[in-house]
Amino acid sequence: MSSHQILQFRSDPFVLSHCFRHTRLTSSLTLQSPLKQPFSGLRFRWRRSNHAGVRSSTTEAQSNNGNRKEEALVSETATTSIELKRVYPFHEIEPKWQRYWEDNRTFRTPDDVDTSKPKFYVLDMFPYPSGAGLHVGHPLGYTATDILARLRRMQGYNVLHPMGWDAFGLPAEQYAIETGTHPKTTTLKNIDRFRLQLKSLGFSYDWDRELSTTEPDYYKWTQWIFLQLYKRGLAYQAEVPVNWCPALGTVLANEEVVDGVSERGGHPVIRKPMRQWMLKITAYADRLLEDLDELEWPESIKEMQRNWIGRSEGAELNFSFLDGEGRETDKKITVYTTRPDTLFGATYMVVAPEHHLLSYFVTAEQKQQVEEYKDFASRKSDLERTELQKDKTGVFTGCYAKNPANGDAIPIWVADYVLASYGTGAIMSVPAHDTRDNEFALKYNIPIKWVVKNEANSSDDAKQVYPGLGIIENSSSSETGLDINQLSSKEAGLKVIEWAERTGNGKKKVNYKLRDWLFARQRYWGEPIPILILDESGETIAVSESELPLTLPELNDFTPTGTGEPPLSKAVSWVNIVDPLTGKPAKRETSTMPQWAGSCWYYLRFMDPKNPEALVDKEKEKYWSPVDVYVGGAEHAVLHLLYSRFWHKVLYDIGVVSTKEPFKCVINQGIILGEVQYTAWKDQEGNYVSADNEERLNEHQQVTIPEEKVMKSGDHFVLKEDPSIRLIPRVYKMSKSRGNVVNPDDVVLEYGADSLRLYEMFMGPFRDSKTWNTSGIEGVHRFLARTWRLVIGLPQSDGSFKDGTIVTDDEPTLEQLRTLHKCIAKVTEEIESTRFNTGISGMMEFVNAAYKWNNQPRRIIEPFVLLLSPYAPHMAEELWSRLGHPNSLAYERFPKANPDYLKNTTIVLPVQINGKTRGTIEVEEGCSEDDAFVLASQDEKLRKYLDGQSIKKRIYVPGKILNVILDRTNVKVATK
């Protein structure tokens, strides 16, 4: 049996008395009566004692006179000593207070709040309600925002803490296709499950503000925002190369394609040009970049956005295409470069497989190779093509271009590491000064020419790629009139741009990596795009705002068409209409918006969720904006967060919102990884093979070893039964495929929601990744049980707890006040700094100290219960109620630390005997000489020097030293 064995009793719980008499195991078990009788959730531990009649040491209980002691249930005659440990009745408390909060709408934020009070808008990133429900990784961020929300309410803020659902998207539709169930049905079912799970964890959301992106009253305003973008030229159609997945029947974002297949389902993905709706996010690139500096965001997230936007200053340079005879033609290949100073070093050119002029740059002999290569490249995503570690591939087109700086003919290659969507889709390749170009040149034996000298290294021993700045060399041409030799890279670059603009060979250019947002999906389950296309002219016309929402038609068949036409094209009567303005036949747009659409602006609708006349009321938006704290995963850095900022800035420009940015502070929580998995290997005979020789392990069978069969040996983990067998420990992100998902429902059932909340906050720093360990939750569970008994007392003989508390009305001592206010200061500071784990440590220290007191004064316990409430709200509410308060503590004032009790008023005083320091004592500031001497006389170490000795005199310097001079005529030798 394991050391933490759980037993389910389905008979009389009092069979324990019989079990204990025959048990010699050390174990722990939980009794759970199917009828939830008082013994439900009681935890018992029994342990073997070496001698009969030995009383177990304990840490907590209360004697009749109010003294704190631990009580043990021990049989004086049995060979086994038994420690009975009852946990608090969380199974009764938590449903009770969840019902209370719901019935009383405790956390409802009124539509009209007192705007003279400070506000606090705390928000979780919009969850997608999947069919799998929550796992224990999800509540990490939700618990943190809930703690912050509860703290601010108690500090007198108006708090907005809402919850809703980002419910459109591919997963629901794909599941619907596989099962034949309408996506609306599965979405509503998933939402119900998520909502139930979140409520079971006691989160203080204002459920009156709940919303879903799939509701027409919500996506009416998503469509309205699209129309504002369209009217301002920020929404347009263009023919662009996209990731097309025939099996899923839709365009996929680069992030949704892995190794040439769809992330969901593993279906082949190809690149092909399609006419798509685009949003002109590039028009806001500079503002998106500049305003990052004002945000209280993790620097890593801001840097990711800066890199994604990728602003650079350089030049566009024109290379003339040479015909088969080597003559210059009027066709130009324009390249963008940030290093115009290296122009003389360009020894070849590369164009993207999708370059619009590629067909002109291919000879008949090379055409088949180029076409095959284009097809090969179409099966890769942009991310795969630009991966720095990938092997560079390409094909020579057979044609040449003229380097404008020196007139050299340089070969034109096609390679997939160049993207048509970035810059001009063509680059000048300088293999001496660009690592990527150098690798390509070495592979295909292309000439390399050095034109930048590294001033820090003048050695000419071996020419190596040098991408840095320096002094220009080998860069002069009398034919073109350009000479930049001996100039610095910066000076040379400016001179090249000036020369190019003067001669018509190019111009200065600011460029961005950021591309316009592809804003269309060939799917059914998404917001309809409110656009009509006239049959005769193909002209696009905006649906009138008065006709919004344009609702999604009901479809029984929402499978992909296989032709590239979206599923909405099957709704013939919905698609084919007459334009109400012109009377001309038209078709509705059949692509839908991507899932990102609804999540771009939901934080605004939470401020005013029921408004039928406007996206958000101006006064409400002005009060609540911006979101004060926004918590979610770092994986949304360059998608959701960037898209939301873009939409917000558009809304700012048209006067809908009052702030330039939507989220003042963003916090990324760490990931909770699955429990450690231990791997061993067996040979063909079934014998274990140690993992010392990892290179040969793939020859053997891999097996997973349970934790109870593993032990630590030095820096390694080994088999208990054979320590010579070393194992490999690994942790993985929780996923159904690995079978390491922990369902929070199971944890709540066994330990309670407060324990789960507390454990997730106690695992480590909030922003760090952490490994889940179910056994670790028992520590915080014990802390909550100790807290319960500190206030309520020990359970009665039947396992239940009496009503009321054991708190007294005694005046607290100075020590108790200091302990309390130290805890108040610690918990407040740590919550506000999101160091939740150390805040819990502060409360644990308080409880440990309180168990040493002879009484529990109300003036000490009540403030501590309020401190506990943001972390463990169910227990805190129950304790508060039992302390005699009729109302919820949700709006009680959070305690404030009194600085007078935080001062350290004791000092360490050195004590000398005959001028030699023999020890120290701790005294109060201002301590008298007599009191200091008494303390020294009582000190165990100093007493042996003073007992029975004749004192000649004492020398006392307050706060500095006590020197006791013994009468040497009557000195007794002190034994050491």
Secondary structure, DSSP 8 states (H G I E B T S, - for coil): --TT------S-GGGHHHHHHT----EEEEE--TT--TTTTEEEEEEE-SSTT--------B-TTS-B-------SSSSEEEEEE----HHHHHHHHHHHHHHHTTT---SS--TTS-EEEEEE------TT---TTTHHHHHHHHHHHHHHHHTT-EEE---EE---SHHHHHHHHHHT--HHHHHHHHHHHHHHHHHHTT----GGG-EETTSHHHHHHHHHHHHHHHHTT-EEEEEEEEEEETTTTEEE-GGGEETTEETTT--B-EEEEEEEEEE-GGGGHHHHHHGGGG-BS-HHHHHHHHHHH--EEEEEEEEEEE-TTS-EEEEEEEEEES-GGGGGG--EEEE-TT-TTGGGGB-TTTHHHHHHHHHHHTTS-HHHHT-TTS---EEEEEEEEE-TTT--EEEEEEETTS-TTSTTSEEEE-TTS-HHHHHHHHHHT------EE-TT----SS-----S--EE-S-EETTTTEE-TT-BHHHHHHHHHHHHHHHTSEEEEEE-S---EE--BS-SSS-B--EEEETTT--EEE--GGG--------S--S--SSS--GGGG-HHHHEEE-TTT--EEEE---B--THHHHTSHHHHTTSTT-SS-SS-HHHHHHH-SBSEEEE-GGGTTTHHHHHHHHHHHHHHTTS-S-S-SBSBEEE---EE---EEEEEE-TTS-EE-TT-GGGGGGSEEEEE-GGGEEEETTEEEESS-TTSEEEEE--B--TTTT----HHHHHHHH-HHHHHHHHHHSS-TTS-EE--GGGHHHHHHHHHHHHHHHH-S--TTS---SS---B-----HHHHHHHHHHHHHHHHHHHTT-HHHHHHHHHHHHHHHTTSS--BHHHHHHHHHHHTTTSHHHHHHHHHHTT--S-STTS------GGGTS--EEEEEEEETTEEEEEEEEETT--HHHHHHHHHH-HHHHHHHTT--EEEEEEETTTEEEEEE-GGG------
